[in-house]
Amino acid sequence: MKSIKRKYDALIIGFGKGGKTLAAYLANKGWQVALVEQSALMYGGTCINIACIPTKFLVHSAETHVPYALAIDEKNQLTANLRQRNYDSVDESPNAMVITGKATFISPHLLSIRLNDTGEEVLIEAERIMINTGATGCIPPIPGIHSSRRVFTSTTLIEQTELPQKLVIIGGGYIALEFANMYAQFGSNITLIDKSPFFLPGEDRDVADVIQSILSDKGIRIEMGVTIEAIETDDPRHDVVVFRNHAGEIEEVKASAILVAVGRQPYTEGLNLSAAGVEQDAKGFIRVNERLQTNVPHIWAIGDVNGGPQFTYISLDDFRIIRSQFFGFGEHTLLDRKNIPSSLFISPPLSHVGLREHEALRQGYRIRVATLPAAVNMRAQIIKQTEGLLKAIVDADTNQILGCTLLCAHSSELINLVQVAMNAKLDFTVLRDTIYTHPTMSEALNDLFAKL
Ligand SMILES: Cc1cc2nc3c(=O)[nH]c(=O)nc-3n(C[C@H](O)[C@H](O)[C@H](O)COP(=O)(O)OP(=O)(O)OC[C@H]3O[C@@H](n4cnc5c(N)ncnc54)[C@H](O)[C@@H]3O)c2cc1C
């Protein structure tokens, strides 16, 4: 085994959103940068290869009735193109280099990279190191789960070119619901089972109830308060998921495929963090301060692995925080983060920013609440997407918007407008009285806030 030693100003481990943006930025500023990615199929990271982009492409394909196998094929072409573009965006810089191999700490400034193509070990020394290694799906300890060939994660299910006729989804969070809605629209028969006694427990009940009935109307069977006993794999035609329902009775459901979507855990396997002295919390996330610095001052952690909200746009904002330390006064920190919006890409999408009604009440606010059925909006009627509900929570003492939940067409765009109003601390009457183009979903904000 040959050992080559190279020295860089910055070493970025993992091709995540924040890391790749930082690599290109630092290289452009003249730093010598190495970006290490363990898989040639992951240039560009989770978002473009196995998460946001391919899943939203498939959501759209399902909504527009593209046959499943064709949609998977087109999705693969899209991600292959993006992968190449992402690789080039870093590697084309004369100051940056993409190294394909697995990074392991040897000491706080020294890492070993085992190269994928030759198996050779390269030693890299770096003044500053950013860990951007992401997260991976949790697999719960269910008897039979490891012996089944029909158990998939969100990554492996969207590699299948054959539509599963009977898809059982274990979990009730964002990924579980997105896949339930999408595969139902492709034509699968869906059973979603989750241990939580309540459907979408973090949402206000009125919103959760509307979502549950929209999904049920699509034929999705939802079983909450469930304990899974086993996955039986004896029959060559299908697996059987055996579970105890909310009433304590044993039930069985046949599955041609089983999607496990019960949360994602930090991916630090093989990093050997202890050799660098980097601390992790009880769940394995890398501990960081408000500047994303670990307990070792020249090592930072970016993206899902640092325990922040697991979104691509948060990883991107992590880049901004680190940039402000190297090329500013460190003025941007985690403490600035507020009103982070989110979208769940079911049909219609559910988007949210700020506090829910129950959260605002728990925090002691005096509130005013407005709700509006999506069906009253003309754009919703034109595009025949009249399902859904809009809801706003306003501080009765200041007239400022505390939170907003939009379950309606185009809500993933609209929510950003509400977020800007909240960040600017605008009175709710601004959104109520603004002139919007017509006929658009934005006009629903005129009507929603007029209800107050
Ligand atoms: C199905 C699904 C759908 C999602 N949809 C959305 C969405 O619509 N919108 C949204 O904002 N977020 C979405 N997310 C979340 C989003 O994908 C993640 O928050 C985001 O991609 C995290 O990026 P990151 O910067 O943490 O790193 P990642 O993009 O996860 O990159 C980490 C990289 O590090 C590499 N790596 C790990 N260890 C090593 C090592 N030792 N050496 C070298 N390389 C290593 C990995 O191979 C990987 O490529 C979704 C997630 C999933 C699973």
The ligand as an SDF file (V2000), in Angstrom:
LIG
                    3D

 53 58  0  0  0  0  0  0  0  0999 V2000
  -36.4410   10.8050    0.6270 C   0  0  0  0  0  0  0  0  0  0  0  0
  -35.9860   12.1530    1.1040 C   0  0  0  0  0  0  0  0  0  0  0  0
  -36.5890   13.2940    0.6290 C   0  0  0  0  0  0  0  0  0  0  0  0
  -36.1520   14.5430    1.0370 C   0  0  0  0  0  0  0  0  0  0  0  0
  -36.7690   15.6490    0.5330 N   0  0  0  0  0  0  0  0  0  0  0  0
  -36.3260   16.8650    0.8740 C   0  0  0  0  0  0  0  0  0  0  0  0
  -36.8930   18.0410    0.2960 C   0  0  0  0  0  0  0  0  0  0  0  0
  -37.8090   17.9620   -0.5230 O   0  0  0  0  0  0  0  0  0  0  0  0
  -36.3850   19.2420    0.6460 N   0  0  0  0  0  0  0  0  0  0  0  0
  -35.3510   19.3610    1.5450 C   0  0  0  0  0  0  0  0  0  0  0  0
  -34.9000   20.4770    1.8010 O   0  0  0  0  0  0  0  0  0  0  0  0
  -34.8100   18.2660    2.1410 N   0  0  0  0  0  0  0  0  0  0  0  0
  -35.2670   17.0230    1.8130 C   0  0  0  0  0  0  0  0  0  0  0  0
  -34.6700   15.9290    2.3620 N   0  0  0  0  0  0  0  0  0  0  0  0
  -33.5530   16.1000    3.3060 C   0  0  0  0  0  0  0  0  0  0  0  0
  -32.2640   16.4610    2.5500 C   0  0  0  0  0  0  0  0  0  0  0  0
  -32.0480   15.5360    1.5120 O   0  0  0  0  0  0  0  0  0  0  0  0
  -31.0830   16.4720    3.4930 C   0  0  0  0  0  0  0  0  0  0  0  0
  -31.3630   17.3150    4.5850 O   0  0  0  0  0  0  0  0  0  0  0  0
  -29.8420   17.0040    2.7970 C   0  0  0  0  0  0  0  0  0  0  0  0
  -29.5840   16.3320    1.6000 O   0  0  0  0  0  0  0  0  0  0  0  0
  -28.6450   16.8570    3.7630 C   0  0  0  0  0  0  0  0  0  0  0  0
  -27.4810   17.2320    3.1120 O   0  0  0  0  0  0  0  0  0  0  0  0
  -26.1140   17.2870    3.8760 P   0  0  0  0  0  0  0  0  0  0  0  0
  -25.4910   18.5630    3.4880 O   0  0  0  0  0  0  0  0  0  0  0  0
  -26.2630   16.9930    5.3080 O   0  0  0  0  0  0  0  0  0  0  0  0
  -25.2240   16.0810    3.2580 O   0  0  0  0  0  0  0  0  0  0  0  0
  -25.5690   14.9610    2.2100 P   0  0  0  0  0  0  0  0  0  0  0  0
  -26.1110   15.5310    0.9650 O   0  0  0  0  0  0  0  0  0  0  0  0
  -26.3380   13.8960    2.8880 O   0  0  0  0  0  0  0  0  0  0  0  0
  -24.1170   14.4510    1.8210 O   0  0  0  0  0  0  0  0  0  0  0  0
  -23.3350   13.6590    2.6510 C   0  0  0  0  0  0  0  0  0  0  0  0
  -22.3200   12.9430    1.7780 C   0  0  0  0  0  0  0  0  0  0  0  0
  -21.2490   12.4790    2.5620 O   0  0  0  0  0  0  0  0  0  0  0  0
  -20.7590   11.2600    2.0310 C   0  0  0  0  0  0  0  0  0  0  0  0
  -19.9780   10.6150    3.0890 N   0  0  0  0  0  0  0  0  0  0  0  0
  -20.4390   10.1410    4.2720 C   0  0  0  0  0  0  0  0  0  0  0  0
  -19.4070    9.6770    5.0120 N   0  0  0  0  0  0  0  0  0  0  0  0
  -18.2820    9.8600    4.2870 C   0  0  0  0  0  0  0  0  0  0  0  0
  -16.9060    9.5710    4.5280 C   0  0  0  0  0  0  0  0  0  0  0  0
  -16.4770    9.0330    5.6740 N   0  0  0  0  0  0  0  0  0  0  0  0
  -16.0150    9.8810    3.5530 N   0  0  0  0  0  0  0  0  0  0  0  0
  -16.4230   10.4420    2.3940 C   0  0  0  0  0  0  0  0  0  0  0  0
  -17.7270   10.7340    2.1190 N   0  0  0  0  0  0  0  0  0  0  0  0
  -18.6410   10.4470    3.0650 C   0  0  0  0  0  0  0  0  0  0  0  0
  -22.0400   10.5560    1.6110 C   0  0  0  0  0  0  0  0  0  0  0  0
  -21.8110    9.5690    0.6270 O   0  0  0  0  0  0  0  0  0  0  0  0
  -22.8970   11.7240    1.0770 C   0  0  0  0  0  0  0  0  0  0  0  0
  -22.7830   11.8830   -0.3130 O   0  0  0  0  0  0  0  0  0  0  0  0
  -35.0950   14.6530    1.9730 C   0  0  0  0  0  0  0  0  0  0  0  0
  -34.4720   13.5090    2.4730 C   0  0  0  0  0  0  0  0  0  0  0  0
  -34.9010   12.2690    2.0400 C   0  0  0  0  0  0  0  0  0  0  0  0
  -34.2130   11.0340    2.5740 C   0  0  0  0  0  0  0  0  0  0  0  0
  1  2  1  0
  2  3  1  0
  2 52  2  0
  3  4  2  0
  4  5  1  0
  4 50  1  0
  5  6  2  0
  6  7  1  0
  6 13  1  0
  7  8  2  0
  7  9  1  0
  9 10  1  0
 10 11  2  0
 10 12  1  0
 12 13  2  0
 13 14  1  0
 14 15  1  0
 14 50  1  0
 15 16  1  0
 16 17  1  0
 16 18  1  0
 18 19  1  0
 18 20  1  0
 20 21  1  0
 20 22  1  0
 22 23  1  0
 23 24  1  0
 24 25  2  0
 24 26  1  0
 24 27  1  0
 27 28  1  0
 28 29  2  0
 28 30  1  0
 28 31  1  0
 31 32  1  0
 32 33  1  0
 33 34  1  0
 33 48  1  0
 34 35  1  0
 35 36  1  0
 35 46  1  0
 36 37  1  0
 36 45  1  0
 37 38  2  0
 38 39  1  0
 39 40  1  0
 39 45  2  0
 40 41  1  0
 40 42  2  0
 42 43  1  0
 43 44  2  0
 44 45  1  0
 46 47  1  0
 46 48  1  0
 48 49  1  0
 50 51  2  0
 51 52  1  0
 52 53  1  0
M  END
$$$$
